[in-house]
Amino acid sequence: MKRVVSVVLVLALLLFLPSCTRQNKVLRSVGACESEQFWTHGTFQDYTDFGVYTFSSDVDLSRNRYFAAVDEADIETLFKYIDHFEQLVENIRTTDPADELAVNYAFDHAIVDTEDYFYIYDDERYEIEFCNFDVWFFDTQTNTLYYFHDNL
C-alpha cells in the first residue's frame, strides 16, 4: 500500500511540475518584480490561477524569447483567452463567492493596446480548447505583468 501511495505521489508531482517550471521561466525572463500578487482556485490537478506582477522601472521585452509585441490581430486572440478565463472566474464566484480568486480578480480590457507584449502557451496535447493554457500580458503603460492560467 505504501508503494502504491508513493507511486501516485510521484506521478502527481510529475504532472504538476511542468506547469510550475514553465511559469517560473517566463516570469524570470522579465526580471525582478517590485510586487507580486497571486491567487489560485482549485485542487492539485484542476486549478485556475491569476497573478499580477508590477515592475518599478521600464521593462524591455523587445528581445524576450517568450513575449511578442501585440498587434491588432493579437488583441482578438488575447480577449478570446481572457474572456474564457473570466467566465471561469464568474463560475467560481457563483459557487464560492468567498474564494480568493473570485474576490481578487480584476482586469480591465481597455488597457490592452499595440504598445504591449504577450505570451500564450496552449498545451496542444489536449483536443479540448482552453484545457490547459497560460496567458501572460505585459502592460507597458503601467509596467504590470498579468498571468492567467487554467488547467482542467
C-alpha positions as CSV (number, residue, x, y, z in Angstrom):
1,M,0.0,0.0,0.0
2,K,2.8,2.4,0.8
3,R,4.4,1.7,-2.5
4,V,1.2,2.5,-4.4
5,V,0.8,5.8,-2.5
6,S,4.4,6.7,-3.3
7,V,4.0,5.9,-7.0
8,V,0.8,8.0,-7.1
9,L,2.5,10.9,-5.4
10,V,5.5,10.8,-7.7
11,L,3.2,10.7,-10.8
12,A,1.1,13.6,-9.5
13,L,4.2,15.6,-8.8
14,L,5.5,15.0,-12.4
15,L,2.2,16.2,-13.8
16,F,2.3,19.4,-11.7
17,L,6.0,20.4,-12.1
18,P,6.0,21.2,-15.9
19,S,3.4,24.0,-15.4
20,C,5.4,25.5,-12.4
21,T,8.6,25.3,-14.4
22,R,7.1,27.0,-17.4
23,Q,5.5,29.7,-15.3
24,N,8.8,30.4,-13.5
25,K,10.9,30.6,-16.7
26,V,8.5,33.1,-18.3
27,L,8.4,35.2,-15.1
28,R,12.2,35.1,-14.7
29,S,12.7,36.2,-18.3
30,V,11.1,39.6,-17.5
31,G,13.3,40.4,-14.5
32,A,12.8,41.1,-10.8
33,C,9.4,42.5,-10.0
34,E,8.7,45.1,-7.3
35,S,5.5,43.4,-6.1
36,E,3.6,40.2,-6.7
37,Q,0.0,39.2,-6.1
38,F,-1.1,35.7,-6.9
39,W,-4.4,33.9,-6.4
40,T,-5.4,30.4,-7.1
41,H,-8.6,28.3,-7.1
42,G,-8.9,24.5,-7.4
43,T,-7.2,21.3,-6.5
44,F,-4.0,19.6,-7.4
45,Q,-5.0,18.7,-11.0
46,D,-7.7,21.2,-11.8
47,Y,-6.8,24.8,-11.0
48,T,-7.2,28.3,-12.1
49,D,-4.5,31.0,-11.3
50,F,-4.3,34.7,-11.7
51,G,-1.2,36.8,-11.0
52,V,-0.3,40.5,-11.1
53,Y,3.4,41.5,-11.1
54,T,4.5,45.1,-11.0
55,F,7.8,46.5,-12.0
56,S,9.4,49.7,-10.8
57,S,11.2,50.6,-14.0
58,D,10.6,50.1,-17.7
59,V,11.0,46.6,-18.9
60,D,12.3,45.9,-22.4
61,L,10.6,42.9,-23.8
62,S,11.5,43.6,-27.5
63,R,14.2,40.8,-27.4
64,N,12.5,38.5,-24.9
65,R,12.3,34.9,-26.1
66,Y,8.8,34.4,-24.9
67,F,7.0,37.7,-25.4
68,A,5.8,39.3,-28.7
69,A,4.5,42.7,-29.4
70,V,0.8,42.9,-29.5
71,D,-0.7,43.8,-32.9
72,E,-4.4,44.3,-33.8
73,A,-5.0,40.6,-34.6
74,D,-3.4,39.6,-31.3
75,I,-5.9,41.6,-29.4
76,E,-8.7,39.4,-30.5
77,T,-6.7,36.3,-29.6
78,L,-5.9,37.7,-26.2
79,F,-9.5,38.5,-25.5
80,K,-10.6,35.0,-26.5
81,Y,-8.5,33.6,-23.8
82,I,-9.2,36.3,-21.2
83,D,-12.9,36.1,-21.8
84,H,-12.8,32.4,-21.3
85,F,-10.8,32.9,-18.1
86,E,-13.3,35.5,-16.9
87,Q,-16.1,33.0,-17.5
88,L,-14.3,30.6,-15.2
89,V,-13.9,33.3,-12.6
90,E,-17.7,34.0,-12.8
91,N,-18.4,30.3,-12.3
92,I,-16.2,30.3,-9.2
93,R,-18.0,33.4,-7.9
94,T,-21.3,31.7,-8.4
95,T,-20.3,28.6,-6.5
96,D,-17.9,30.1,-3.9
97,P,-18.2,33.9,-3.7
98,A,-15.5,34.0,-0.9
99,D,-12.9,32.2,-2.9
100,E,-9.6,34.2,-3.1
101,L,-9.6,34.3,-6.9
102,A,-13.2,35.3,-7.1
103,V,-12.7,38.1,-4.6
104,N,-9.4,39.4,-6.0
105,Y,-9.7,39.0,-9.8
106,A,-9.7,42.3,-11.7
107,F,-8.6,43.0,-15.2
108,D,-9.5,46.0,-17.4
109,H,-9.8,45.1,-21.1
110,A,-9.3,48.7,-22.0
111,I,-5.6,48.6,-21.1
112,V,-4.7,46.2,-24.0
113,D,-3.2,48.0,-26.9
114,T,-0.5,47.6,-29.5
115,E,2.3,49.0,-27.3
116,D,2.0,45.9,-25.1
117,Y,3.5,42.4,-25.1
118,F,2.1,39.0,-24.6
119,Y,2.9,35.3,-24.5
120,I,0.4,32.4,-24.8
121,Y,1.1,28.8,-24.1
122,D,-1.7,26.5,-25.0
123,D,-1.0,22.8,-24.4
124,E,-1.6,21.1,-27.7
125,R,-1.7,17.6,-26.1
126,Y,-5.4,18.3,-25.3
127,E,-8.0,18.3,-28.0
128,I,-10.4,20.5,-26.0
129,E,-10.0,24.2,-26.4
130,F,-8.8,26.1,-23.3
131,C,-8.0,22.9,-21.5
132,N,-4.5,23.9,-20.3
133,F,-3.2,27.4,-21.0
134,D,-1.1,30.2,-19.8
135,V,-1.6,33.8,-20.9
136,W,1.0,36.4,-20.0
137,F,0.1,40.0,-20.8
138,F,2.5,42.9,-20.1
139,D,1.0,46.4,-20.0
140,T,3.8,48.8,-20.9
141,Q,2.0,51.9,-19.7
142,T,1.9,50.6,-16.1
143,N,4.8,48.2,-16.1
144,T,2.4,45.4,-15.0
145,L,2.5,41.8,-16.0
146,Y,-0.7,39.8,-15.7
147,Y,-0.8,36.0,-15.6
148,F,-3.9,34.0,-16.5
149,H,-3.8,30.2,-16.1
150,D,-6.3,27.4,-16.3
151,N,-5.8,23.6,-16.2
152,L,-8.9,21.5,-16.3
